[in-house]
Amino acid sequence: MSLADVSRRLILADAVRAEGGEWTALRVARTYRAAGLDVPLRKTWRGDLKRLAREGFLTRHETPARRFYTRKDDAR
C-alpha cells in the first residue's frame, strides 16, 4: 500500500465523517474530483469503500439493485 493510497482513503474518511449519509462508488468519485484527485477507475472507488469497511469504519448495505456504505456509527 502506497502513501498515495493511504492519503486518498484519509480524504474519503474525512468526507464521510463530515457529510454522513449513504456512500456509493459514484459519490466517492465526486468527492475525489472535488478534492483535486485524479482517480479515474471505479475499481479504485469501490476498493476504497471496501477497505474502509474492512477496517471497521463503514458498514456495507446491499439490496438487489444497489450497494452502498454508511459510517459505522450511522449504521441502520
C-alpha positions in Angstrom: 0.0 0.0 0.0 1.4 3.3 -1.0 1.3 6.7 0.7 -0.9 7.9 -2.0 -3.4 5.1 -1.3 -3.5 5.9 2.4 -3.8 9.7 1.8 -6.6 9.1 -0.7 -8.5 6.9 1.8 -8.0 9.5 4.6 -9.6 12.1 2.3 -12.5 9.8 1.8 -12.8 9.0 5.6 -12.8 12.7 6.4 -15.6 13.4 3.8 -17.7 10.5 5.2 -17.3 11.9 8.7 -18.2 15.4 7.6 -21.1 14.6 5.3 -22.5 11.3 6.6 -25.2 9.5 4.6 -25.0 6.8 2.0 -21.8 6.3 0.1 -21.6 4.7 -3.4 -18.7 4.5 -5.8 -20.1 7.4 -7.8 -20.2 9.6 -4.6 -16.6 8.6 -3.9 -15.6 9.7 -7.5 -17.3 13.1 -7.0 -15.5 13.5 -3.6 -12.1 12.7 -5.1 -12.7 15.0 -8.1 -13.7 17.9 -5.7 -10.5 17.3 -3.7 -8.5 17.6 -6.9 -7.5 14.0 -7.1 -7.3 12.1 -10.5 -8.7 8.7 -9.6 -10.5 7.5 -12.8 -11.2 3.9 -12.0 -14.4 2.6 -10.5 -12.4 -0.4 -9.2 -10.4 2.0 -7.0 -13.5 3.8 -5.7 -15.1 0.5 -4.8 -11.9 -0.8 -3.3 -11.5 2.2 -1.0 -15.1 1.7 0.3 -14.4 -2.0 0.9 -11.1 -1.2 2.6 -12.8 1.3 5.0 -15.5 -1.3 5.7 -12.9 -4.0 6.4 -11.1 -1.6 8.8 -14.4 -1.1 10.7 -15.1 2.5 9.7 -18.0 1.8 7.3 -20.9 -0.7 7.2 -21.9 -2.3 3.9 -25.5 -2.4 2.8 -26.9 -4.4 -0.2 -30.2 -4.5 -2.0 -30.8 -6.5 -5.2 -30.1 -3.4 -7.3 -27.7 -1.3 -5.1 -24.7 -1.5 -2.8 -23.8 1.4 -0.5 -21.9 2.1 2.7 -22.6 4.2 5.8 -20.4 5.3 8.6 -20.3 2.6 11.2 -21.9 4.7 13.9 -24.6 5.8 11.5 -25.4 2.1 10.6 -29.0 1.2 10.2 
